[in-house]
Amino acid sequence: MFLIGYDVIDNKRRRKIKEIAYSYAFGGQKSAVEAILNKKEVFELARKLSAKMDLSEDRVHIVKVKKFLYLGKAKEITFKNGDIII
């Protein structure tokens, strides 16, 4: 499994990056995408993403996760003004 995270400055490029990343995804949340990829697909994904990015401003990280534990869906948590989360 791979985790694909991106930080893209321009909204138009961000939409294109998201579209490409999610075409490989089986799950994800906003700008972090989970994908099960083989070696060929990783290189294909990297090629497609880099073609749509401004390499001087944007970042994409594709990280291989050797083991993962699925804990379920995240629950929305509300915080009071002034709460500090560590």
Beta strands, then each sheet from edge to edge (+ up, - down):
strand 1: 2-7
strand 2: 27-29
strand 3: 32-35
strand 4: 59-64
sheet 1: 2+ 3- 1+ 4-
end
